[in-house]
Amino acid sequence: MLPQPDLLISSIAQQLQQQLAEKGIENPQFIGIHTGGVWVAKALLKALGADNPLGELNVSFYRDDFSRTGLHPQVRPSQLPFEIENQHLVLIDDVLMSGRTIRAALNELFDYGRPASVTLVCLLDLNARELPIRPDIVGETLSLAQNQRVKLTGPEPLAIELKTLGSTE
């Protein structure tokens, strides 16, 4: 049975508040990775009762598999309505799998400046990394069969779907 996104968001909000308090971080900047990470970030900000501006990061040009996968026709530029330099950032993605999206996101962020810290939040961790990247806060870790993937749909309501590779459903 797949987890309910709204329950995961509530858990993430509590974990994040605790971690930020422990680190003495009072005014972090929130950045969602396009598309699912932005949806999760908006839901998280709502759960936190925060009205912070939300940065949107589109890492398409920073992916190391760009030449293999090509560019999606709906690529839009990143939008960061705040400075990155010396800021505490909360970077949010929907599903952590290989770690390549997060690596690309960090590369792009550092092109904008050097943050004071980056806290990585992921709704789901598939525990199938190819790079040594781990979330600081995760809603749930799933173990899937090699031919399975999850997809977040939304933005309203957020839902998690299980997909089987090679399936025509």
Sine and cosine of phi, psi and omega as CSV:
sin_phi,cos_phi,sin_psi,cos_psi,sin_omega,cos_omega
0.00,0.00,0.75,-0.67,-0.02,-1.00
-0.99,0.16,0.55,-0.83,-0.01,-1.00
-0.94,0.34,0.37,-0.93,0.04,-1.00
-1.00,0.02,0.83,-0.55,-0.05,-1.00
-0.83,0.56,-0.62,0.78,-0.04,-1.00
-0.90,0.43,-0.58,0.81,0.06,-1.00
-0.93,0.36,-0.62,0.78,0.03,-1.00
-0.91,0.42,-0.66,0.75,0.00,-1.00
-0.88,0.48,-0.69,0.72,0.02,-1.00
-0.87,0.49,-0.70,0.72,0.02,-1.00
-0.90,0.44,-0.70,0.72,0.01,-1.00
-0.88,0.48,-0.68,0.74,-0.01,-1.00
-0.86,0.51,-0.70,0.71,0.01,-1.00
-0.90,0.43,-0.71,0.70,0.00,-1.00
-0.88,0.48,-0.67,0.75,-0.04,-1.00
-0.92,0.39,-0.70,0.71,0.03,-1.00
-0.85,0.53,-0.68,0.73,0.00,-1.00
-0.90,0.43,-0.72,0.69,-0.05,-1.00
-0.92,0.40,-0.67,0.74,0.02,-1.00
-0.89,0.45,-0.66,0.75,0.03,-1.00
-0.89,0.45,-0.69,0.73,0.01,-1.00
-0.88,0.47,-0.56,0.83,-0.01,-1.00
-1.00,0.01,-0.07,1.00,0.00,-1.00
0.95,0.31,0.44,0.90,0.01,-1.00
-1.00,-0.05,0.87,-0.49,-0.10,-1.00
-0.98,-0.21,-0.59,0.81,-0.08,-1.00
-0.76,-0.65,0.93,0.36,0.00,-1.00
-0.95,0.30,0.38,-0.92,0.11,-0.99
-0.99,-0.17,0.67,-0.74,-0.05,-1.00
-0.97,-0.24,0.72,-0.70,0.00,-1.00
-0.72,-0.70,0.82,-0.57,0.08,-1.00
-0.98,-0.22,0.63,-0.78,0.06,-1.00
-1.00,0.05,0.80,-0.60,-0.05,-1.00
-0.86,0.51,0.72,-0.69,-0.02,1.00
-0.98,-0.21,-0.74,0.68,-0.10,-1.00
-0.88,0.48,-0.59,0.81,0.03,-1.00
-0.90,0.43,-0.54,0.84,0.05,-1.00
-0.93,0.38,-0.68,0.74,0.03,-1.00
-0.87,0.49,-0.71,0.71,0.01,-1.00
-0.90,0.43,-0.67,0.74,-0.01,-1.00
-0.88,0.48,-0.68,0.73,0.02,-1.00
-0.89,0.45,-0.69,0.73,0.02,-1.00
-0.91,0.42,-0.61,0.79,0.01,-1.00
-0.92,0.39,-0.71,0.70,0.04,-1.00
-0.86,0.51,-0.64,0.77,0.04,-1.00
-0.90,0.44,-0.70,0.72,0.00,-1.00
-0.90,0.44,-0.53,0.85,0.02,-1.00
-0.99,0.15,-0.19,0.98,-0.07,-1.00
0.93,0.36,0.48,0.88,-0.06,-1.00
-0.98,-0.22,0.53,-0.85,0.05,-1.00
-0.88,-0.48,0.50,0.86,0.03,-1.00
-0.86,0.51,0.51,-0.86,0.15,-0.99
-0.91,0.40,0.54,-0.84,-0.03,-1.00
-0.93,-0.37,0.82,-0.57,0.12,-0.99
-0.99,0.11,0.56,-0.83,0.04,-1.00
-0.84,-0.54,0.84,-0.55,-0.06,-1.00
-0.94,-0.35,0.82,-0.57,0.10,-0.99
-0.93,-0.36,0.95,-0.31,-0.16,-0.99
-1.00,-0.07,0.22,0.97,-0.09,-1.00
-0.78,0.62,-0.70,0.71,-0.04,-1.00
-0.97,0.25,-0.22,0.98,-0.05,-1.00
-0.98,-0.18,-0.06,1.00,-0.01,-1.00
-0.93,0.36,0.66,-0.75,0.03,-1.00
-0.98,0.19,-0.12,0.99,0.06,-1.00
-0.95,-0.32,0.35,0.94,-0.03,-1.00
-0.84,0.54,-0.69,0.72,-0.05,-1.00
-0.93,0.37,-0.43,0.90,-0.01,-1.00
-0.99,0.11,-0.64,0.77,-0.10,-1.00
-1.00,-0.09,-0.35,0.94,-0.02,-1.00
0.98,0.18,0.03,-1.00,-0.05,-1.00
-0.98,-0.21,0.78,-0.62,0.05,-1.00
-0.92,0.40,0.65,-0.76,-0.10,-1.00
-0.91,0.42,-0.24,0.97,-0.05,-1.00
-0.96,-0.29,0.48,0.88,-0.01,-1.00
-0.93,0.38,0.77,-0.63,0.06,-1.00
-0.87,-0.50,0.42,-0.91,0.00,-1.00
-0.94,0.35,0.37,-0.93,0.08,-1.00
-0.93,0.37,0.46,-0.89,0.04,-1.00
-0.76,-0.65,0.93,-0.37,0.01,-1.00
-0.86,-0.51,0.98,-0.17,-0.09,-1.00
-0.99,0.14,0.44,0.90,-0.01,-1.00
-0.40,-0.91,0.25,-0.97,0.04,-1.00
-0.97,0.26,0.51,-0.86,0.05,-1.00
-1.00,-0.10,-0.59,0.81,-0.08,-1.00
-0.80,0.59,0.83,-0.56,0.05,-1.00
0.87,0.49,0.30,0.95,0.03,-1.00
-1.00,-0.09,0.49,-0.87,0.15,-0.99
-1.00,0.03,0.86,-0.51,-0.08,-1.00
-0.94,-0.33,0.58,-0.81,0.18,-0.98
-0.91,-0.41,0.95,-0.32,-0.03,-1.00
-0.99,-0.10,0.80,-0.60,-0.16,-0.99
-0.83,-0.56,0.76,-0.66,0.09,-1.00
-0.73,-0.69,0.31,-0.95,-0.03,-1.00
-0.99,0.14,-0.81,0.59,-0.09,-1.00
-0.76,-0.65,0.83,-0.55,0.11,-0.99
-0.99,-0.12,0.86,-0.51,0.03,-1.00
-0.85,-0.53,-1.00,0.10,-0.07,-1.00
-0.98,0.17,-0.43,0.90,-0.08,-1.00
0.99,-0.11,-0.13,0.99,-0.07,-1.00
-0.93,0.35,-0.56,0.83,0.05,-1.00
-0.91,0.41,-0.68,0.74,-0.01,-1.00
-0.92,0.40,-0.66,0.75,0.05,-1.00
-0.86,0.51,-0.70,0.71,0.02,-1.00
-0.89,0.45,-0.65,0.76,0.00,-1.00
-0.89,0.45,-0.70,0.72,0.02,-1.00
-0.90,0.44,-0.66,0.75,0.05,-1.00
-0.85,0.53,-0.71,0.71,-0.01,-1.00
-0.92,0.40,-0.70,0.71,0.00,-1.00
-0.84,0.54,-0.67,0.74,-0.02,-1.00
-0.95,0.33,-0.31,0.95,0.14,-0.99
-0.94,0.34,-0.40,0.92,0.02,-1.00
-1.00,0.02,-0.33,0.94,-0.03,-1.00
0.44,-0.90,0.01,-1.00,-0.02,-1.00
-0.96,-0.27,0.96,-0.29,0.01,-1.00
-0.94,0.34,0.41,-0.91,0.09,-1.00
-0.93,0.36,-0.61,0.79,0.05,-1.00
-0.31,-0.95,0.36,-0.93,0.09,-1.00
-0.75,-0.66,0.85,-0.53,0.08,-1.00
-0.97,-0.24,0.85,-0.52,-0.04,-1.00
-1.00,-0.07,0.83,-0.56,0.02,-1.00
-0.87,-0.49,0.78,-0.63,0.05,-1.00
-0.76,-0.65,0.67,-0.74,0.05,-1.00
-0.90,0.44,-0.74,0.67,-0.01,-1.00
-0.75,-0.66,0.59,-0.81,0.11,-0.99
-0.87,-0.50,0.87,-0.50,-0.01,-1.00
-1.00,0.03,-0.03,1.00,0.08,-1.00
0.80,0.60,0.69,0.72,-0.01,-1.00
-0.76,-0.65,0.65,0.76,-0.13,-0.99
-0.94,0.34,0.54,-0.84,0.14,-0.99
-0.95,-0.31,-0.24,0.97,0.00,-1.00
-0.80,-0.59,0.44,-0.90,-0.05,-1.00
-0.98,0.19,0.93,0.37,-0.02,-1.00
-0.85,-0.53,0.77,-0.64,-0.01,-1.00
-0.75,-0.66,0.64,-0.77,0.05,-1.00
-0.96,0.28,0.55,-0.84,0.12,-0.99
-0.97,0.26,-0.58,0.81,-0.01,-1.00
-0.69,-0.72,0.75,-0.66,-0.01,-1.00
-0.68,-0.73,0.63,-0.78,0.04,-1.00
-0.93,0.36,-0.74,0.67,0.02,-1.00
-0.31,-0.95,0.56,-0.83,0.10,-0.99
-0.98,-0.21,0.78,-0.62,0.00,-1.00
-0.92,-0.39,0.54,-0.84,0.15,-0.99
-0.92,-0.40,0.91,-0.40,-0.03,-1.00
-0.93,-0.37,0.37,-0.93,0.14,-0.99
-0.91,0.42,0.38,-0.92,-0.07,-1.00
-0.86,0.51,-0.45,0.89,-0.03,-1.00
-0.99,-0.11,0.21,0.98,-0.01,-1.00
-0.93,-0.36,0.51,-0.86,0.08,-1.00
-0.64,-0.77,0.33,-0.95,0.14,-0.99
-0.91,-0.41,0.47,-0.88,0.03,-1.00
-0.71,-0.71,0.74,-0.67,0.09,-1.00
-1.00,0.01,0.77,-0.64,0.08,-1.00
-0.92,-0.39,0.42,-0.91,-0.03,-1.00
0.19,-0.98,-0.38,-0.93,0.23,0.97
-1.00,0.08,-0.40,0.92,-0.02,-1.00
-0.77,-0.64,0.90,-0.45,-0.12,0.99
-0.99,0.12,0.35,-0.94,0.12,-0.99
-0.97,0.26,0.68,-0.73,0.05,-1.00
-0.58,-0.82,0.46,-0.89,0.02,-1.00
-0.93,-0.38,0.80,-0.60,0.02,-1.00
-0.91,-0.42,0.60,-0.80,0.09,-1.00
-1.00,-0.10,0.78,-0.62,0.02,-1.00
-0.88,-0.47,0.59,-0.81,0.08,-1.00
-0.94,-0.35,0.83,-0.55,-0.02,-1.00
-0.89,0.45,0.65,-0.76,-0.01,-1.00
0.99,0.11,-0.10,0.99,0.01,-1.00
-1.00,0.09,0.55,-0.84,-0.01,-1.00
-0.99,-0.16,0.18,0.98,-0.02,-1.00
-0.95,0.31,0.00,0.00,0.00,0.00
